[in-house]
Amino acid sequence: MSAPALAIEGLTKRFGSAVAVNGVSLTADREICGLLGANGAGKSTLLKAVLGLVRPDAGAVTVAGTNPRRDPVEAKRKIGYLPEELVLYDLLTGREFLQFVAGIKGIDASAQIDADLDYFDLTGKSDFLIREYSFGMRKKIGIVAAWLGNPPLLLLDEPLNGLDAESMRLVRLRLERLRAEGSTVVLSSHLMSFVERVCERCLILREGAVVAEGTPAEIRAAAGMPDDPFEDVFLSLALTGKKGR
């Protein structure tokens, strides 16, 4: 049996006296999993630990059987990543940037780049410098860069910021297709309507620890809020850590 796309076991990370991530465990494979929490809950730190950018104080991470600390190059080959704070090369065109990313990944993605630029209606702007792009256009380029090559594990940190409703729909449809083709997506977002629609399972963090895990329906039931909007359930758990109102 093959290793899961992502396995996190008892991961803890401290910054001085502050505990950013506190004993988090998560296994995800061939699914879309929501990583949820208020600002400062530890989501970005957890994703950076998966990427090998942050060294955990305790616990272990494997990406499709590869330890990101022991074999960072091989682990990164298996990951597509969109950071919340997106930094692109402003003096490259959108197409040049995507070609650059494909080169780093060691893949020939010319056909996929053409198709994805068209998918997001960016073909007409693909030869403009990125510094001329709107925030939404930059976000689309970042998303395309993350899923170039259809990596086994896709980590998306607030991918919907700056996108209009149609672009969000396009992202949802592509993520569902990637999942159907065998990829695993871990998605961090504050847009609960999107999370509920696309994520089979969610993990809610508060102060670095897991306070809820399961499908949106299971989390509602466990919180004693079976008929409430998922946003209200999330806020109840993420801000107070208490079940129910």
C-alpha positions in Angstrom: 0.0 0.0 0.0 1.4 3.4 -1.0 2.2 6.1 1.6 -0.5 8.8 2.0 0.2 12.1 0.2 0.5 13.9 3.6 1.1 12.4 7.1 1.7 14.7 10.1 2.2 13.1 13.5 2.3 15.1 16.7 3.9 18.2 15.2 4.8 20.9 17.6 6.6 24.2 16.8 7.6 26.9 19.3 8.9 30.4 18.7 10.5 31.3 22.1 7.8 30.9 24.7 5.0 31.0 22.1 3.6 27.6 20.9 2.6 28.1 17.3 1.6 24.5 16.6 0.8 22.1 19.4 0.8 18.4 18.8 -1.1 18.4 15.5 -1.7 15.2 13.6 -3.2 14.9 10.1 -3.3 12.3 7.4 -4.7 13.3 4.0 -4.8 11.3 0.8 -6.7 11.8 -2.5 -9.0 14.4 -0.9 -9.6 18.1 -0.4 -9.0 18.9 3.2 -9.7 22.2 4.8 -7.1 23.6 7.3 -9.1 26.2 9.2 -8.5 28.7 12.1 -8.5 32.3 13.0 -5.4 34.5 12.2 -2.5 33.3 14.3 -4.0 29.8 14.9 -0.9 28.1 13.4 -2.1 27.2 9.9 0.8 28.9 7.9 3.4 27.5 10.3 2.0 24.0 9.9 2.1 24.4 6.1 5.7 25.7 6.2 6.7 22.7 8.4 5.3 20.4 5.6 7.4 22.3 3.1 10.5 21.9 5.3 10.8 25.7 5.7 10.2 25.4 9.4 12.0 22.9 11.6 9.5 21.3 14.1 10.4 20.9 17.8 8.6 17.6 17.9 6.7 15.3 15.6 7.2 14.1 12.1 6.0 15.0 8.6 6.1 12.9 5.4 5.0 13.8 1.9 4.2 10.7 -0.1 6.6 8.8 2.0 9.4 11.5 1.9 10.7 13.4 4.9 11.0 17.1 3.9 13.9 17.6 6.3 15.9 14.6 5.2 15.2 14.9 1.5 13.9 18.4 0.9 14.5 18.4 -2.9 12.5 15.2 -3.4 9.7 16.3 -1.1 9.4 19.7 -2.8 9.0 17.9 -6.2 5.8 16.3 -4.8 4.3 19.6 -3.6 2.6 22.6 -5.2 2.4 25.6 -2.9 0.6 28.9 -2.9 1.6 31.1 0.0 -0.7 33.7 1.5 1.8 36.4 1.0 2.4 35.9 -2.7 5.7 37.2 -4.1 6.2 37.1 -7.9 9.0 38.4 -10.2 7.5 41.7 -11.3 9.9 42.1 -14.3 8.9 38.8 -15.8 5.7 38.4 -17.9 3.1 36.0 -16.6 4.1 33.4 -19.2 7.8 33.8 -18.4 7.1 33.3 -14.7 5.2 30.1 -15.3 7.9 28.9 -17.6 10.5 29.7 -15.0 8.5 27.7 -12.4 8.1 24.8 -14.8 11.9 24.8 -15.3 12.5 24.7 -11.5 10.1 21.7 -11.3 11.9 20.0 -14.2 8.8 19.6 -16.3 7.7 20.5 -19.8 4.5 22.3 -19.0 4.1 24.5 -22.2 0.8 22.9 -23.1 -0.5 23.2 -19.5 0.6 26.8 -19.2 -1.2 27.7 -22.4 -4.4 25.9 -21.3 -4.4 27.4 -17.8 -3.8 31.0 -19.1 -6.8 30.5 -21.3 -8.7 28.9 -18.4 -8.3 32.0 -16.3 -8.8 34.4 -19.3 -5.2 35.6 -19.0 -4.0 34.7 -22.6 -4.3 38.3 -23.7 -2.2 39.5 -20.8 0.3 36.7 -20.7 3.1 38.8 -22.2 2.5 41.8 -20.0 5.0 42.3 -17.1 3.6 41.0 -13.8 4.1 44.4 -12.2 1.2 45.6 -14.5 -1.2 42.9 -13.2 -4.0 43.5 -10.8 -4.0 41.7 -7.5 -6.5 39.1 -8.8 -4.4 38.4 -11.9 -1.3 37.9 -9.7 -3.2 35.5 -7.6 -4.3 33.5 -10.7 -0.7 33.3 -11.8 0.3 32.0 -8.4 -2.4 29.4 -8.4 -1.4 28.2 -11.9 2.2 28.0 -10.7 1.3 25.9 -7.7 -0.6 23.3 -9.7 1.7 23.1 -12.7 2.5 19.4 -13.3 -0.4 18.2 -11.2 1.7 17.5 -8.0 0.5 14.7 -5.6 0.1 17.3 -2.8 -1.2 20.8 -3.3 -1.0 23.3 -0.4 -3.0 26.5 -0.8 -2.9 29.2 1.8 -5.8 31.7 1.3 -6.1 31.1 -2.5 -9.3 33.0 -2.9 -8.2 36.4 -1.7 -8.6 38.9 -4.6 -10.6 36.5 -6.8 -14.1 37.3 -8.2 -17.0 34.8 -8.0 -16.3 33.4 -11.5 -12.6 32.8 -10.7 -13.5 31.1 -7.4 -15.8 28.8 -9.4 -12.9 28.0 -11.8 -10.6 27.2 -8.9 -13.2 25.0 -7.3 -13.8 23.0 -10.5 -10.1 22.5 -11.1 -9.5 21.4 -7.5 -12.3 18.9 -7.8 -10.7 17.6 -11.1 -7.3 17.3 -9.5 -8.8 15.3 -6.6 -10.6 13.0 -9.1 -7.2 12.5 -10.8 -5.6 11.5 -7.5 -4.1 14.6 -6.1 -4.4 15.7 -2.5 -5.3 19.3 -1.6 -4.9 21.0 1.7 -6.7 24.3 1.6 -6.6 27.2 4.1 -9.3 29.7 3.7 -11.6 32.0 5.7 -14.4 31.7 3.1 -16.5 29.1 4.8 -19.1 28.7 2.0 -16.3 27.7 -0.3 -14.7 25.4 2.2 -18.0 23.6 3.0 -18.7 23.0 -0.7 -15.3 21.8 -1.8 -13.7 20.1 1.3 -14.6 16.6 2.3 -12.9 17.0 5.6 -11.8 19.9 7.8 -9.3 20.5 10.6 -10.0 23.5 12.9 -7.1 24.9 14.8 -7.2 27.2 17.8 -4.0 28.5 19.4 -2.0 25.8 17.5 -4.1 22.9 18.6 -6.8 20.9 16.9 -10.3 21.6 18.3 -12.4 19.9 15.7 -11.9 17.4 12.8 -14.3 15.8 10.4 -16.7 16.5 7.6 -18.6 19.8 7.9 -21.7 17.8 9.0 -19.7 15.9 11.6 -18.2 19.1 13.0 -21.7 20.7 13.2 -23.0 17.7 15.1 -20.1 17.5 17.5 -20.5 21.3 18.2 -24.1 20.8 19.0 -25.0 23.2 16.1 -26.4 20.8 13.4 -28.6 23.4 11.7 -26.3 26.5 12.0 -24.4 28.0 9.1 -20.9 26.4 8.9 -19.4 29.9 9.3 -21.1 30.2 12.8 -19.9 26.8 13.8 -16.3 27.6 12.7 -16.4 30.9 14.7 -17.7 29.2 17.8 -14.9 26.6 17.7 -12.0 28.7 16.3 -12.5 31.7 18.6 -13.6 30.1 21.8 -12.7 26.4 21.4 -16.0 25.5 22.9 -18.7 23.3 21.4 -22.0 24.9 20.8 -22.9 28.6 21.3 
